[in-house]
């Protein structure tokens, strides 16, 4: 077998930065992010699309990176947990409201599932009108597809409310 | 004072890196490492006839293939029996790679090392192992029937017969006014941390030293095991637990085959080697827990007071017994809970089956013990027509009975003597919190909505913080930074925060100056591990003692400088000062500099400690006899016995008689773990434990078929609770400090999971009026149970039917 059959060079914008990688065609997006691009913040919990730990945002929508091949994101924009906080003007970091809320509400323990929750919730909150009151159904929707074995979810749900309130205040 | 942080809900210091993707879990380490993958047995019980690797050899990227034939010296011997016990008469452990026979699906047979994991798995696919299948034993009943043997030389399948008794139970039972007997089952679940196991090893050939990262709960002991098995000197082996993505017990077992094989390959190949367990491997190649058959006979009087308790348990230990009989012992001894049992006899027969090994999962035998005891209380109440809370209340150990000696021997080999508690207090709070006395009104309301409502409760006592010891080291640097280390590991419990709170409070320094390291043998070589809700109790107290040692030394040195008595000094915000004399002070960082007399100055701070910087006493050595340079102290906490935390849970369930869906509409927790270091963290532990309790009661089971194939080895089929399955939890606290340790704390890690199965079984039984004697229970099973002519109606249901209330 030659590399032409088995490898592709892809160009993908990751967290705002154009990246190029030559990957085997069977390479999972999760593995490409972690091992080819060195972005180990995206975690792999089941590799069959159920736990959601590997969730990243591709072209604005949260996806399970263990169920996508790396070659599928050629030309796409990918956002990972490393791209959630933004740089401030002093060379520091401003955390995303969801990150702040997770810390404030003790919404993580071992932290392994956390990047997946952060990306799913951030995408969910960013896609809605923050002026609208966040309903419990919306919260259940945002956290309901990811597994966490440590927290029992109570504080994760609390963090979603906390983050939504912060985003509403920031918009006001 | 801002430095007194003990007891405050301090936000976690580990979170900053974990929420920004900068955590460092096992598979985040070693980007250039070779990858290991394993050929695992597809059969539950078989002889290995041959292993043919020919087809695999031309896979590009293959580096090495190992089978049992490649193991030498101690590696060719069975894995250790970690916790030997005289009653474990037939222990068995596997080999790092199967030696001619496999005893469960998932047992490692061949290790492949290749350039990456994809290639390593390609190689695994091409290796042909030929097996001769043997008869399979699945489940306690099959093991007990012993038609087939898991290990040929153990025909009865019994590994251990654990027996404890506090008196002659039979005559007391015979003389009891009343007695009842029943049998019940509890099924297998598993820890299922979101991160599986994993090992990375790097051999430095020039230095002949090995560094191993492993996702473990016991790095110091993994280190000792690797040194012993690979014939290395202990000082040439470092083991580090990086960020660990959950443990819940499964990572206390060690050395896992992979923890030995990966370092072995790294040494042999002179290359970094890594293995990260995938989810299917975790299901079939790690550990499970919980399965027991429980035969219970209880004697009691007309008021519901227990006179004697006789329990015979059959415990499924899976294919091997690397962790000894800890789970059976914990079940046997924690079963008695908060109750005074006049005479108690327990026998636990631990049996082999051709399934994954059974080792501690959060609770470690306690959920089963609680299930036995609490369901017994329910049966007594049902027979007598008494309130279930009242029967419990009448049997409780009273607050004036502490220390209370159960005359049993605990998992640490020490007596089960409860140190403190207020069990009636728990019960009062629980009834208030859940609205126990409102139950019949709630039941009527639900009935009007077409639902069946039931309430249930369960109480527990949890032995926490067993020895033998943990240690702590605290060092103040000249920069003012305070380095803290303990050998015990962390898997998400927030130790960096809780231990920093303890040091900040004990030493009087800002928490921002404190840096905590756990589970790194380079920093602290002596430790036992993180299990049995022991981290805060053991390392917390050891670190507190170490901080007190540093404080004492700092005051002594500062007293010299300030020309004051140590007793007149205090430390606040990192400043040592004379009490009540503002301005008379010296920074702790300066004390640290002065504590280490120097010849060479390397910065401004160090100048102060050099030999010409200050006049000394010519007749005394710079370091006083018995003293040591540096502002640091190492100390250990070694308790005489465990400290006993306690709690009570109650659940209200609503069941839809059309679908038999079980909805937990209220879940109440009263919790007592003595003095609390960080209430936010403790509450988080309770939340997580309850979620696992609910999962274990209603959703999770390891579904083995008769051939020993695990039918649901994925997150698609093994139903771990999502947010939608976990009820809202109401928590109330009670604090009865432990008199056993300096901080007065008791463990909290496992508490939340313990009473879940018992409380929910009780609530479901209350709702449907049929005996629930096997847990977990699904809607389908509940439907079958209610429809079955053989299912037993409770006496309470009969009484309610008599009064016209829907059963």
Contacts between the chains, C-beta under 8 A, distances in Angstrom:
chain1	res1	chain2	res2	distance
A	24	B	118	6.9
A	26	B	118	6.7
A	27	B	118	7.6
A	34	B	27	7.4
A	34	B	28	7.6
A	35	B	31	6.7
A	35	B	116	7.8
A	38	B	31	6.8
A	39	B	21	7.1
A	40	B	21	7.3
A	40	B	24	7.8
A	40	B	25	7.7
A	40	B	27	7.5
A	40	B	28	3.8
A	41	B	20	7.3
A	41	B	21	2.0
A	41	B	22	6.9
A	41	B	23	7.4
A	42	B	21	7.3
A	43	B	25	7.0
A	43	B	194	7.6
A	43	B	195	7.2
A	43	B	245	7.2
A	44	B	27	7.3
A	45	B	194	4.7
A	45	B	195	7.1
A	45	B	279	7.1
A	45	B	715	8.0
A	46	B	279	4.4
A	46	B	714	7.2
A	46	B	715	4.7
A	47	B	278	5.8
A	47	B	279	6.1
A	48	B	279	6.9
A	48	B	714	5.8
A	48	B	715	6.6
A	48	B	716	6.5
A	50	B	714	7.2
A	50	B	715	3.7
A	50	B	716	5.6
A	51	B	194	6.5
A	51	B	715	5.6
A	53	B	194	5.9
A	80	B	21	6.7
A	81	B	19	7.8
A	81	B	20	6.9
A	81	B	21	3.8
A	82	B	20	7.1
A	82	B	21	4.4
A	84	B	20	7.3
A	84	B	21	7.8
A	85	B	20	5.9
A	93	B	20	7.2
A	95	B	19	7.1
A	95	B	20	7.4
A	99	B	19	4.4
A	99	B	20	6.8
A	102	B	15	7.0
A	102	B	19	5.3
A	103	B	11	5.9
A	103	B	12	7.0
A	103	B	15	4.4
A	103	B	16	7.3
A	103	B	19	6.1
A	104	B	11	6.8
A	106	B	11	7.6
A	106	B	12	6.8
A	106	B	680	5.1
A	106	B	681	7.1
A	106	B	683	7.8
A	106	B	684	5.2
A	108	B	15	6.3
A	108	B	18	5.9
A	108	B	19	6.8
A	108	B	492	7.9
A	109	B	246	7.7
A	109	B	492	3.7
A	109	B	493	7.0
A	109	B	494	7.1
A	109	B	684	6.0
A	109	B	688	6.5
A	110	B	193	7.1
A	110	B	194	6.9
A	110	B	195	7.2
A	110	B	243	7.7
A	110	B	244	6.6
A	110	B	245	4.9
A	110	B	246	4.3
A	110	B	491	5.7
A	110	B	492	2.9
A	111	B	14	7.2
A	111	B	15	7.5
A	111	B	18	3.3
A	111	B	19	7.5
A	111	B	23	5.3
A	111	B	243	6.8
A	111	B	245	7.2
A	111	B	492	6.6
A	112	B	23	7.8
A	112	B	25	6.5
A	112	B	193	7.5
A	112	B	194	4.3
A	112	B	195	4.5
A	112	B	245	3.0
A	112	B	246	6.2
A	112	B	492	8.0
A	113	B	194	4.8
A	113	B	245	8.0
A	114	B	18	5.8
A	114	B	19	6.2
A	115	B	21	5.8
A	118	B	19	6.6
A	140	B	723	6.4
A	140	B	724	6.4
A	143	B	723	4.7
A	144	B	722	5.7
A	144	B	723	5.2
A	144	B	724	5.3
A	145	B	722	7.2
A	146	B	722	7.5
A	147	B	194	6.7
A	147	B	715	6.7
A	147	B	720	5.7
A	147	B	722	6.4
A	148	B	194	7.1
A	149	B	191	7.9
A	149	B	192	5.8
A	149	B	193	5.9
A	149	B	194	5.3
A	149	B	246	5.3
A	149	B	248	7.1
A	149	B	688	7.3
A	149	B	691	8.0
A	149	B	692	7.4
A	149	B	720	7.0
A	150	B	194	7.8
A	150	B	246	5.9
A	150	B	492	5.2
A	150	B	684	7.7
A	150	B	688	4.7
A	151	B	684	6.2
A	151	B	687	5.9
A	151	B	688	5.4
A	151	B	691	7.6
A	152	B	687	3.5
A	152	B	688	4.7
A	152	B	689	7.6
A	152	B	690	5.7
A	152	B	691	3.5
A	152	B	726	5.3
A	152	B	729	7.1
A	152	B	752	7.8
A	153	B	687	7.8
A	153	B	691	6.9
A	153	B	722	7.7
A	153	B	723	3.9
A	153	B	726	5.3
A	154	B	687	4.8
A	154	B	726	7.4
A	154	B	728	7.1
A	154	B	729	6.3
A	155	B	684	6.4
A	155	B	687	6.7
A	156	B	723	7.1
A	157	B	723	6.6
